[in-house]
Amino acid sequence: MQRLPLNTSFKHHTIVALVISLWLVVFLVVIAPFDAADLDFNARFVILPIYGVISFVAYMLLIPLQNWVFQYLKKWIIPLELLFIIAFNFVQIVVSFVYYKTDLVNGDYNFQTFGLYVYLPIALIILPIIIFCRWFLNKKTPIKKKNVITLKGDNKLDVLKILPDDLICVSSADNYVEVSYLIRGELHKKLLRNTLKAIQHDLPDLLKVHRSHLINPAHFKAWNDSKSIKLTGMEIPVSKNYKSAIMELI
């Protein structure tokens, strides 16, 4: 599923919460929907801004949880964004109803009626504001680029750029090296005019298992027999002198 950028800044989300709550206060006080129309302006100005405060607090209370989920999963996707909006509305409707039933407001509706005929219509009006504010904020968040390995040959056009996790192994092939790597899970190979020694110097994390082979330890699967190992999608020979290094991987 496509990942979404996520801004985790409390400062930036405070601005979003302020925009949402101020818009709500202006809507309730000026437009005065539902029973609010029966109140004079001064009464509205005293009673209704509390709903804006509730909205602000409800939003900000969820930001630590949002950031924790993001750090734990290392990603943010559409279902998580929907869950955030649902959680925000859940907290807001519960606290708003509690305030609605206080002596200051003295509301007559039960929770079901309040939710369906008071909260829901207003929530549907606010929803586009929430979605737009979060979309705009997250859109401005730069996505960290993943580290990329760049392998070069003697020829200027001989260049291969891949993610570290996609590199399986590098093998010597006469005056060339053969790079085995993955593209969207499929095995690919490319020849570069270079030496295994130079590759090992540039990529010290690769493990030498044979005079002609360097492997990415992350792709080691199992021993095939005493003289070869299985990597992702392929097998390569192992020299006796390098067996101990491989044993340390197990």
PyMOL commands that set and color helices and strands:
alter all, ss='L'
color gray80, all
select helices_A, chain A and resi 10-31+34-38+41-47+49-73+78-100+111-139+164-166+196-202+217-219+240-247
alter helices_A, ss='H'
color red, helices_A
select strands_A, chain A and resi 149-152+159-162+167-173+176-183+186-192+207-210+213-215+220-225+228-231+234-237
alter strands_A, ss='S'
color yellow, strands_A
deselect
rebuild
show_as cartoon
